[in-house]
Every structure is written in C-alpha cells, then in structure tokens.
Amino acid sequence: MASNDFNDVADTSTLMNIVYKDPDDGRQRFLLELEFVQCLANPTYIHYLAQNRYFEDESFIGYLKYLQYWQHPEYIKFIMYPHCLFFLELLQNPSFRSAMAHPGNKELAHRQQFYFWKNYRNNRLKHILPKSLPEHAAPHPATVAPPPPLPSTTIAAATAPSAALSSMQYAIPPASGVGKNDMRNSGVDRRKRKKEG
C-alpha cells in the first residue's frame, strides 16, 4: 500500500514538471478571444450577458480586464469592429455593466451606434476637406488675349430667358427622354394578377 502511495506522488510530481505545449501554438485561443472581443461591439450581446448575470461573476470581470490587451497596436490590427474596444473599455465600469441589463439602455446604445455609423463619413469629411478652396490669383490683363466675338445667333439664344437648372438636371440634359428609375411614380401595377380564364 505504501509503495502505491509513493508511485502516486512520483507520478504527480513528474506531471507537474511537464510543460503544456499547445498543438497549434495558441492560434485557436487567439481566434476565440478575437471573436469574443468583436462580439462586444453588439449592444444586444452585452445586454444578453448582463441579463444572464455574467457581469456578477468575478472571474468573468477578470477575463474582461485581461482582454484589454486587444487595445495594443500589435493586436488592434486584427479587429474588424472597432466599437468592440470602446464597449470593452466601458465594461470595466460597474455602473455600465449594471445599466446594460435594462432594455432601454441597450436600445439607446444601439441607436447611438447606428447614428455614429450613419454620420461617420460626413463628419470625417468635414474635418478632412478644407473649409474653402483658395481662389487663384487673377492673371495680368496684358497677358490674356480677349475672347473672340460670338456670332449674332449665339448671342440671341444666350439672352433668351431660361429657367435656372437644378443640381439634378445637370446629370440628365433636359428633354433627353431618359426617365428616372423611381418605382414609386412609375404608374405601372407590378403585382401579379390572376388570369381570368
């Protein structure tokens, strides 16, 4: 009996000395953590976690703290949904975790995320594009030749009163015969009808 106890102790000590070698060098763990972090970009998923009391588990909160390494430049390049990092940062706050259990807060976060996506390009272009284009300096009048005189028929057509073109009419010339592809105003009933027979 004593020899069996000694063998058991010897087996456990050799097992502790063996270092675990991941067969895929951590690729599977990397992909699982990446997928989980990117799921945090969805306010509905965060609401699900809050409803099922994941945020009350201290080990889960520790896991959320551990996942903050995704904000480092060597890992951030793999993120496809950058809102997940914003929500990961917010999930470090206990008041945000408890607030996401309420459906109204989930809807508010989802709406704000939608408006950000909707207006992101326009807001970004406002900051990228210059406010006004600089006007070019007028060339000296001595170096510019005067324009040739126009024939009299062209002058008469140009002086005829014409309505100012709207910005949409510049794309399609007036009276071109090309109609708009707006199905609301087509006047054709596209529903299937039963054949009378």
C-alpha positions as a LaTeX table, in Angstrom:
\begin{tabular}{lrrr}
\hline
Residue & $x$ (\AA) & $y$ (\AA) & $z$ (\AA) \\
\hline
Met1 & 0.00 & 0.00 & 0.00 \\
Ala2 & 2.84 & 2.36 & 0.86 \\
Ser3 & 4.52 & 1.68 & $-2.47$ \\
Asn4 & 1.33 & 2.68 & $-4.33$ \\
Asp5 & 1.20 & 5.98 & $-2.44$ \\
Phe6 & 4.85 & 6.63 & $-3.32$ \\
Asn7 & 4.16 & 5.92 & $-7.02$ \\
Asp8 & 1.16 & 8.27 & $-7.00$ \\
Val9 & 3.28 & 11.07 & $-5.51$ \\
Ala10 & 6.05 & 10.42 & $-8.02$ \\
Asp11 & 3.54 & 10.46 & $-10.92$ \\
Thr12 & 2.04 & 13.79 & $-9.85$ \\
Ser13 & 5.47 & 15.41 & $-9.43$ \\
Thr14 & 6.51 & 14.35 & $-12.93$ \\
Leu15 & 3.20 & 15.59 & $-14.32$ \\
Met16 & 3.78 & 18.99 & $-12.75$ \\
Asn17 & 7.19 & 19.24 & $-14.41$ \\
Ile18 & 5.73 & 18.63 & $-17.87$ \\
Val19 & 5.04 & 21.92 & $-19.62$ \\
Tyr20 & 1.85 & 22.03 & $-21.66$ \\
Lys21 & 2.61 & 22.51 & $-25.33$ \\
Asp22 & $-0.26$ & 23.98 & $-27.31$ \\
Pro23 & $-0.61$ & 21.95 & $-30.52$ \\
Asp24 & $-1.47$ & 24.96 & $-32.68$ \\
Asp25 & 0.79 & 27.49 & $-30.91$ \\
Gly26 & $-2.15$ & 29.45 & $-29.46$ \\
Arg27 & $-3.94$ & 30.05 & $-32.74$ \\
Gln28 & $-7.22$ & 28.58 & $-31.50$ \\
Arg29 & $-7.13$ & 30.67 & $-28.31$ \\
Phe30 & $-6.27$ & 33.78 & $-30.32$ \\
Leu31 & $-9.23$ & 33.24 & $-32.65$ \\
Leu32 & $-11.65$ & 32.54 & $-29.79$ \\
Glu33 & $-10.62$ & 35.66 & $-27.90$ \\
Leu34 & $-10.75$ & 37.75 & $-31.08$ \\
Glu35 & $-14.27$ & 36.50 & $-31.82$ \\
Phe36 & $-15.43$ & 37.18 & $-28.27$ \\
Val37 & $-13.96$ & 40.68 & $-28.19$ \\
Gln38 & $-15.61$ & 41.53 & $-31.51$ \\
Cys39 & $-18.96$ & 40.24 & $-30.22$ \\
Leu40 & $-18.76$ & 43.05 & $-27.66$ \\
Ala41 & $-19.44$ & 45.53 & $-30.49$ \\
Asn42 & $-23.07$ & 44.39 & $-30.36$ \\
Pro43 & $-25.11$ & 46.09 & $-27.59$ \\
Thr44 & $-27.67$ & 43.29 & $-27.78$ \\
Tyr45 & $-24.98$ & 40.74 & $-26.90$ \\
Ile46 & $-23.82$ & 42.89 & $-23.97$ \\
His47 & $-27.45$ & 43.07 & $-22.84$ \\
Tyr48 & $-27.64$ & 39.27 & $-23.08$ \\
Leu49 & $-24.53$ & 38.92 & $-20.89$ \\
Ala50 & $-25.99$ & 41.33 & $-18.34$ \\
Gln51 & $-29.39$ & 39.59 & $-18.32$ \\
Asn52 & $-27.76$ & 36.22 & $-17.70$ \\
Arg53 & $-25.68$ & 37.66 & $-14.83$ \\
Tyr54 & $-22.27$ & 37.11 & $-16.36$ \\
Phe55 & $-21.22$ & 40.51 & $-15.05$ \\
Glu56 & $-21.79$ & 39.36 & $-11.46$ \\
Asp57 & $-19.09$ & 36.69 & $-11.80$ \\
Glu58 & $-15.71$ & 37.99 & $-10.60$ \\
Ser59 & $-13.79$ & 35.61 & $-12.84$ \\
Phe60 & $-15.68$ & 36.92 & $-15.90$ \\
Ile61 & $-14.89$ & 40.51 & $-14.91$ \\
Gly62 & $-11.24$ & 39.48 & $-14.56$ \\
Tyr63 & $-11.43$ & 37.99 & $-18.04$ \\
Leu64 & $-12.76$ & 41.32 & $-19.38$ \\
Lys65 & $-9.78$ & 43.08 & $-17.76$ \\
Tyr66 & $-7.43$ & 40.54 & $-19.29$ \\
Leu67 & $-8.90$ & 41.17 & $-22.76$ \\
Gln68 & $-7.77$ & 44.79 & $-22.70$ \\
Tyr69 & $-4.54$ & 43.68 & $-24.35$ \\
Trp70 & $-6.50$ & 43.90 & $-27.63$ \\
Gln71 & $-6.06$ & 47.67 & $-27.45$ \\
His72 & $-2.32$ & 47.34 & $-28.06$ \\
Pro73 & $-1.15$ & 48.14 & $-31.61$ \\
Glu74 & 0.14 & 44.64 & $-32.33$ \\
Tyr75 & $-3.34$ & 43.19 & $-31.71$ \\
Ile76 & $-5.61$ & 46.04 & $-32.76$ \\
Lys77 & $-4.81$ & 45.43 & $-36.42$ \\
Phe78 & $-6.89$ & 42.23 & $-36.28$ \\
Ile79 & $-10.04$ & 44.00 & $-35.04$ \\
Met80 & $-12.71$ & 44.49 & $-37.70$ \\
Tyr81 & $-15.32$ & 46.18 & $-35.48$ \\
Pro82 & $-13.62$ & 48.98 & $-33.54$ \\
His83 & $-16.70$ & 49.66 & $-31.41$ \\
Cys84 & $-15.90$ & 46.47 & $-29.54$ \\
Leu85 & $-12.86$ & 48.15 & $-27.99$ \\
Phe86 & $-14.99$ & 51.09 & $-26.91$ \\
Phe87 & $-17.52$ & 48.77 & $-25.28$ \\
Leu88 & $-14.72$ & 46.70 & $-23.73$ \\
Glu89 & $-13.45$ & 49.87 & $-22.08$ \\
Leu90 & $-16.96$ & 50.76 & $-20.88$ \\
Leu91 & $-17.44$ & 47.27 & $-19.45$ \\
Gln92 & $-14.63$ & 47.95 & $-16.98$ \\
Asn93 & $-17.09$ & 50.28 & $-15.21$ \\
Pro94 & $-19.55$ & 48.50 & $-12.85$ \\
Ser95 & $-22.29$ & 51.08 & $-13.40$ \\
Phe96 & $-22.22$ & 50.50 & $-17.16$ \\
Arg97 & $-22.38$ & 46.73 & $-16.64$ \\
Ser98 & $-25.46$ & 47.06 & $-14.46$ \\
Ala99 & $-27.08$ & 49.64 & $-16.76$ \\
Met100 & $-26.83$ & 47.33 & $-19.77$ \\
Ala101 & $-29.23$ & 44.89 & $-18.07$ \\
His102 & $-32.10$ & 47.29 & $-18.87$ \\
Pro103 & $-33.59$ & 47.05 & $-22.39$ \\
Gly104 & $-33.90$ & 50.84 & $-22.69$ \\
Asn105 & $-30.17$ & 51.31 & $-22.24$ \\
Lys106 & $-29.46$ & 48.59 & $-24.77$ \\
Glu107 & $-31.68$ & 50.38 & $-27.30$ \\
Leu108 & $-30.03$ & 53.72 & $-26.53$ \\
Ala109 & $-26.55$ & 52.26 & $-27.09$ \\
His110 & $-27.70$ & 50.60 & $-30.30$ \\
Arg111 & $-29.27$ & 53.84 & $-31.58$ \\
Gln112 & $-26.16$ & 55.88 & $-30.78$ \\
Gln113 & $-24.01$ & 53.31 & $-32.55$ \\
Phe114 & $-26.29$ & 53.46 & $-35.59$ \\
Tyr115 & $-26.14$ & 57.27 & $-35.74$ \\
Phe116 & $-22.36$ & 57.15 & $-35.46$ \\
Trp117 & $-22.17$ & 54.78 & $-38.44$ \\
Lys118 & $-24.71$ & 56.82 & $-40.37$ \\
Asn119 & $-22.89$ & 60.13 & $-39.98$ \\
Tyr120 & $-19.29$ & 58.97 & $-39.65$ \\
Arg121 & $-18.28$ & 59.60 & $-43.26$ \\
Asn122 & $-19.85$ & 63.05 & $-43.47$ \\
Asn123 & $-18.41$ & 64.13 & $-40.12$ \\
Arg124 & $-14.99$ & 62.82 & $-41.10$ \\
Leu125 & $-15.08$ & 64.64 & $-44.44$ \\
Lys126 & $-15.87$ & 67.90 & $-42.66$ \\
His127 & $-12.58$ & 67.62 & $-40.79$ \\
Ile128 & $-10.52$ & 66.36 & $-43.72$ \\
Leu129 & $-11.63$ & 68.68 & $-46.51$ \\
Pro130 & $-10.54$ & 72.32 & $-46.44$ \\
Lys131 & $-13.20$ & 74.85 & $-45.43$ \\
Ser132 & $-12.93$ & 76.84 & $-48.64$ \\
Leu133 & $-10.77$ & 76.43 & $-51.67$ \\
Pro134 & $-8.26$ & 79.25 & $-52.16$ \\
Glu135 & $-9.09$ & 81.46 & $-55.10$ \\
His136 & $-6.49$ & 81.62 & $-57.80$ \\
Ala137 & $-4.86$ & 84.96 & $-58.37$ \\
Ala138 & $-6.21$ & 86.68 & $-61.48$ \\
Pro139 & $-3.62$ & 86.78 & $-64.30$ \\
His140 & $-2.39$ & 90.12 & $-65.55$ \\
Pro141 & $-4.73$ & 91.57 & $-68.19$ \\
Ala142 & $-1.88$ & 92.26 & $-70.60$ \\
Thr143 & $-1.04$ & 88.55 & $-70.95$ \\
Val144 & $-4.59$ & 87.33 & $-71.53$ \\
Ala145 & $-5.99$ & 87.60 & $-75.03$ \\
Pro146 & $-9.59$ & 88.83 & $-75.26$ \\
Pro147 & $-12.13$ & 86.16 & $-76.23$ \\
Pro148 & $-13.19$ & 86.09 & $-79.88$ \\
Pro149 & $-16.52$ & 87.75 & $-80.65$ \\
Leu150 & $-19.53$ & 85.45 & $-80.70$ \\
Pro151 & $-21.79$ & 85.11 & $-83.73$ \\
Ser152 & $-25.07$ & 87.02 & $-83.52$ \\
Thr153 & $-27.25$ & 83.85 & $-83.45$ \\
Thr154 & $-25.48$ & 82.59 & $-80.36$ \\
Ile155 & $-25.95$ & 85.91 & $-78.60$ \\
Ala156 & $-29.68$ & 85.89 & $-79.26$ \\
Ala157 & $-30.02$ & 82.35 & $-77.84$ \\
Ala158 & $-27.99$ & 83.23 & $-74.80$ \\
Thr159 & $-30.09$ & 86.29 & $-74.00$ \\
Ala160 & $-33.36$ & 84.33 & $-74.16$ \\
Pro161 & $-34.83$ & 83.86 & $-70.67$ \\
Ser162 & $-34.28$ & 80.33 & $-69.40$ \\
Ala163 & $-35.08$ & 78.72 & $-66.10$ \\
Ala164 & $-32.12$ & 78.02 & $-63.86$ \\
Leu165 & $-31.17$ & 74.36 & $-63.85$ \\
Ser166 & $-31.38$ & 72.50 & $-60.60$ \\
Ser167 & $-28.46$ & 70.41 & $-59.47$ \\
Met168 & $-30.25$ & 67.22 & $-60.56$ \\
Gln169 & $-30.80$ & 68.47 & $-64.09$ \\
Tyr170 & $-27.10$ & 68.76 & $-64.78$ \\
Ala171 & $-26.78$ & 64.98 & $-64.84$ \\
Ile172 & $-29.59$ & 64.41 & $-67.36$ \\
Pro173 & $-29.99$ & 67.00 & $-70.10$ \\
Pro174 & $-33.49$ & 68.49 & $-70.42$ \\
Ala175 & $-35.79$ & 66.74 & $-72.93$ \\
Ser176 & $-33.39$ & 63.82 & $-73.26$ \\
Gly177 & $-36.15$ & 61.25 & $-72.96$ \\
Val178 & $-34.36$ & 59.46 & $-70.13$ \\
Gly179 & $-36.73$ & 58.95 & $-67.24$ \\
Lys180 & $-35.95$ & 58.39 & $-63.61$ \\
Asn181 & $-35.90$ & 54.87 & $-62.26$ \\
Asp182 & $-38.25$ & 55.66 & $-59.41$ \\
Met183 & $-40.66$ & 52.76 & $-58.95$ \\
Arg184 & $-42.97$ & 54.78 & $-56.70$ \\
Asn185 & $-44.06$ & 57.03 & $-59.56$ \\
Ser186 & $-43.99$ & 54.55 & $-62.42$ \\
Gly187 & $-47.78$ & 54.22 & $-62.70$ \\
Val188 & $-47.45$ & 50.57 & $-63.69$ \\
Asp189 & $-49.02$ & 48.00 & $-61.41$ \\
Arg190 & $-46.34$ & 45.35 & $-60.95$ \\
Arg191 & $-48.39$ & 42.98 & $-58.79$ \\
Lys192 & $-49.19$ & 39.57 & $-60.17$ \\
Arg193 & $-52.78$ & 39.18 & $-61.19$ \\
Lys194 & $-54.80$ & 36.05 & $-61.55$ \\
Lys195 & $-55.50$ & 35.21 & $-65.12$ \\
Glu196 & $-59.15$ & 35.25 & $-65.91$ \\
Gly197 & $-59.97$ & 32.24 & $-67.79$ \\
\hline
\end{tabular}
